[in-house]
Amino acid sequence: MAKRQSVLFLIDTQGANCVGCYRPDLALGTPHIDRLAGQGVRFNAAYTCAPVCGPSRSALLTGLYPHSNGVLGNDMAPHLDIPTLGQRLRDRGFATGYVGKWHLDGSDYFGDGRCPPGWDPAYWMDGRNYLDSLPSDEARRLSRQVLSANDVAAHGITAEFTHAWRIAERAREFIRAHRDRDFLLIVSIDEPHHPFIAPKPYAGAFEDFLFPVPNADDDLSNKPRSQREWARHTASHRSGLVRAGDRTALRHPRHFGCNSFCDSQVGRVLEVIDAETPGALVIHTSDHGDMFGSHGLFGKGPCMYEEITRIPFIVRWPGAAPVGAVSNGLVSHIDLVPTVLEYFGVPAPDILQGRSLLAQLRDPDHRTNLEVFLEFNRFEIDHDGFGAFAPMRAVFEIGRAHV
């Protein structure tokens, strides 16, 4: 019987519009992710369940929407009686590894450094572990600064210094150690989330890059108050907007340099997958995108615009999914848990709120969903920054959205 092995890449703050295969008109510097799409299926209508880090991850890993699993905002944990995907597979005897950002332990952005149930602690490395692994307080301080290309050179920042590189390195170790076993590995790369730290040549490679920003002049006069408060809260970011001919564009070399650097780390892991477990089911996605100034907004928050809700979703499944295919059918992160469970031959419990995508992987023209659902509740439990409690619900259909 063929081994059942799967690797899921989960990138932070990488909208579909930041990946080259979705935006071939832009030089985004993502050749490894683009190659993965060329070897599998690219989903053009994939959406997060919630455009905020913690709630998005909670749905992706439990198969329940945030309003069901309890993660209404960042710095909250799912209800203790709700198993994660790791627990469901580990209880069935599968090896399970999780490396990188977790953001579901109810502490702060970095995490508490403790491996939760369902995952192999030998490979665990959340943000707290990363900070603790740095040699000094000065190094930890440096790791949280937004550095220019000159700063990167002056401080001798190398790839090995970054969380992304260390995540990829530990992922490579897991794959080599489990090449002869059934396993699930999640590679959760914190970057290109702020502070966008990346070594040369990525730092500085996008100094002249301009990212087109639609609807930048929206004054939000007919939009909810929460969006107007959000725009005021992030008004200083507008300094990155420039006029390029008859359009508005964003100059943000740190984000796009780090986005490209993350692609290189995905490439390092793919290199080992191709060498050791070439038949593995490989999935690439992100928790949400960034508004980048569209509608006068930056970051993510209480709205359902495509910039932050539409995410990359790319799947390579050798021998089962067609090569270089595109699927325009709606998919959601809520579908990921039942998809992976079916792949491993584990029955999906009735409590799950999504559907398996395996049929759509085999036939990209198959329609698993007629609509997908999204929600927003609050940004963060301890300091919202803007918007406070702003409950929203949305239904996306092909070509239409209802909020």
N, C-alpha and C positions, 0 to 999 in steps of 0.2 A: 504494500500500500504506500502511495506517495506521502511524503512528509507534509504535514500541515504547518507551515511557517508563514508568519506575517510581520511586516514592519510598517508602522504608521508614523509618518513625519507630521508633527504638529508645530507649525511656525507661528510666532506671535506677531500680530499686526501686519499681515500680508494679505491685502485684498487681491481678488482676481486681477485687478488692474495693475498689479505690481509684478506680474509674472509674464515673461516674454511670450509664451505660447498663447496667452489671452490677449496680449497687446503687441502683435508683431510689428506695429508701426513705431514702437519705442525701443530704444537700445537699453533694456533693463538689466542686462548682464546676468541672466539666469539660465545658462546653457544646460546645466545638469537636470534641473526640473523640466526644462523644455524637452530634453532627450527622453526623460521618463514618459512625458506625454506622447511622444512619438512612438514609444514602445507599448503603449496601452490605450486607455480611454480617457479623454478629457471631457469633463462634465461642464457644460456652459451655463447651467442654471442651478448652481449649488449654493445653498444659503445656510448661514449660521442660525442657531435657534435664538440667540440673544447677542447683540453687538457690544458685549462687555466681556472681559477676559474670564472671570470666574464663572458667571452664569453660562457662558458658552461652553466652557470645559465641563461643567457639571452635566449638561445635557449630553455632550459627546461621550462621556465616560460612564454615565448611568443608564442612558436610554430613556430618561424621563425629563420633561421640560423643567426649567428652573422653578416654576410655581409649584411643581409636584415634588421636586427633590429638596427644596428648601434654600437653594442658593439664589436669593433674590438680588444680590449685589456682590461686589468683590469682598474679600476677607470674610467669607462665610463658608461653612462646610456643609456637604449634603447630610441629610438625616442618617443617623448611625445604622438604621435598619435597612438602608438601601445599598445593596452591593454594587461595586464598580465592575467594569468589564474584567479587570484583573482578578477580582475575587471570584467571579463566575467561572473563569477559565482555570484558575489555580485550584479551585475546589474540584475540578474534573481531572486534575493531574497534569495540566499543561504548564510548561515553564513560562513565566511572565516577567518581563523586565520593563521598567520605566526609568528613563533618564532625562532630567531637565526640569523645567518649570512645572510646578504642580498647581499652586494657587487655590487649593481646595481643602486646606487644613484649618481654616478659620482663624489663622494668625494674620501676618502681614504679607506684603508683596513677595518677600523672599521665601517665606515658609518657615517651618520650625526645625527643619533638618532631619526629621524622623520619617522613615519609610512607612507608609500606611499599609494596612492589610491588603494582600492580593498581589504584592510585587516583591521581587527579590531584592533584599536590602543590600546585597553585595554590589549592585549596580546603581543604586539610588544616588542622585545628585541634584537636589533642588537648589534654589538660589542661596539658601543659608549655607549649605555644604560648600558651594562655590566660594562664597565670601570667606568661610573658615579655612578654605584650602590656600588662600592667598597668604604670602609670607609676612605681611606687616599691615599695620593700620594705614600706612601711607598707600600701599598697594590697593587696599580696600577702598580708600577714598578715591583713588585714581579710577577705579573700576566703575564709579558712579558719576563721573564727570563727562560732559559732552565735549569731546576733544576734536580740535581741528586736525587737518593733515599734518600741520607743523608740530602740533602738540604730540601727536602719535609718534612722529620721528624723534622729537626731543626726549620723550620718556622711554623710547625703545620698546614701544608696544608691539608685541608679536602675536601671531595667531594663537600660540600656546597659552598666552595670558588670558584669552577670552573664555567666557562660559560656553559659547557655541563650540569652540574647538574641543574643550574638555568633554562636553556632552557627546560629540561625534566620536571622540577617542574611546569613551566608555561603551558606546553603542557598538563600535567595531569589535571590542573585546567580547561583548555579549554574544554577538553573531558567531564569532570564531569558536567560542566555548560551547555553543548550542547548535552547531552545524548539523549534528546527527540526531537532534531532538525536535519534536513539535514545540513551537514557541510563538508567543506574541511579544514583540518589542515595540514600545512607544518611544520615539525620539522627539522630545518636546524642547525645541530651541527657543530660548527667551528672546534673542534678537530677531528682527530689527527693532524691537521695542526700545524706547528711550532707555539709556543714553546713547544708543547707536554705536557702540564701540566696535571698531574694526581696524585691522592692521593695514599697512600698505601691501599691495597697490590699491586696495579697495578704498581706503581713506584717501580722498583726493581725486578719485577716478570720476566722480560725478559733479565736480565743481561747476561745470558749464551745462549740466543736464537740466532741461526744463520740462517739468511734468505738466501736461495740459490740465486745466481746472475748469470744468463746466459750471455754469450758474454761480460764479464767484461773486457777482454783484447783487445777489438776492438779499434784499433788506429785511426779509423774514417778517414783514409787516402783517402778512396773512397766515403766519405759522404760529404754532403754540408758543406760549410764554417761555416754556422750558428751553426752546431753541434760541430765543432772543437772549436769555440769561447765559446760555452756553456761549453764544457768540461774544458777549461782553467779557466773559471769563477768559476766553482764549484770544482776545483782540490783538495781543502783542505778537501773535504768530503771523499776522497779516504782513509783517515786514518781509516775509519770504515770497510774497506774491509779486510778480512782475508782468508787465504787458509785453506780449510777444506778437507783434503784428496786430491783428484784430482779435486776439484772444488773450486770456489770462493764463499764466503758468506759475508753477511753484518751483522755486529753487530750494532744494532740501538735500544737499550733498551727503549729509550724515546718514539720513534714513536710507537713501538709495545705494550708497556705498555699503552700508551694513546689510541691506537686503541682498546685494550681490555676494557679499562675504558668506552669508548664510547659505546661499546656493552652493558655494564651494564646499561647505561642510556637509550638506546633503550629498554632494558628489563623493566626498570621502567615505560616507557610509554606503552609498550605492556601489562603490568600488568593491567593498568587502562582500556585500550581498551578491553581486555578480560573480565573485570568485568562489564563495563558500555555499551560498544558498540560492542559486539562480532561479529556482522555481517558486520562490516566495511570492506571496501576495503583498504588493507594495502599494501603500496609499499615501498620498501627499495632500495635506489640507492646512488650514489656518483657523484661528479662533474668530477673527474679524478683520476688517480693514481700517482705514483712516480716512477721514473726510478731506484732508489736504486742502482746506479752503473752499471746497464746493459748498454752495449755499452759505458762505461766510463762516463755516464751521471747521474746527480742527479736532483731531482725535476721534473719540467715539463717545456716544451718549444717547440721550432720549430722542431718537428718530429712527426711521426705517429706510433711509436712502440706500441705494445700491452700493455706494462707495464703502459702506461699513458692513453691509449684510451679505453681499455676494462674495464668496470666498473661492479660492482654487480648490478643486477636487479632482484629483488625477489618480487613476488606478492602473497598475500593471499586474496582470494575472496570466503568466505564461501558459499557453496551451488551452486557455479557457476564454479569455477576453481578446477581442480582435486588436490588431496592432494599428496604431495611428488613427484610431476611431474617435468620433465626437458624438456625445449624447446631449441632446437638447431638452431631455425630460427633466422635470424638477426633482431635485434630491435635497435632503436636509441632514444636518449632523445628527438629528434624532434617529436616523436610519442606520447609523454606524454600528451600534451595539448589536442589533439583530443581524446585520450583515456579517459581522465577524463571528458571531456565535454560529450562524449557519455554516460558514466556511469551516469552522472547527468541528462541525457535527454535533453541536450542543443545542438542544431545544430552547427556543426563546420563551421565557415566561410570559404569561398573559399581561403582566403589569407594564411591559414595555410599550411605549407610545409611538414607535416608528415601525418601518417595514424593511425587510431584507432587500438589498439592492443586487443580489447575485444574478437574478434574471436579467436585470438591466446591464450588468457587466458583460454577460454573455451576448446579449443582443442590445446594443446601444439605442435602438429604436423603441425598445420596450418602455412603457410608461408605468413606473411604480406609483407615482403620486399625481393626482389631479391638482393638488395645491399643497403648499407648505406653510407652516405657522411659525411666527416669530413673536418675541415678547421683549419688553424692557420694564424693569421695576424700579431700580435705583442704581446709581453708579457704584457707590461704595458704602458699606455699613458704618464706618467710623468717620469719614469726611467725604461727603458727596462732591464738594467743590462747586457744583452747580446742579440745578434740577431737583435735588432732594428726591422725594418719592414721587415718581412720575410714571405711573403704570400705563403701559401701552400694549396693545395686541394687534397683530397684523396677519393678514392672509395674502400670500403671493400665489397668483396664477400666472401662466405663461402670458406675458404681455400686459398684465394688470396686477395692481396691488390695492389692498383695502386695509386702511389703518383705523 
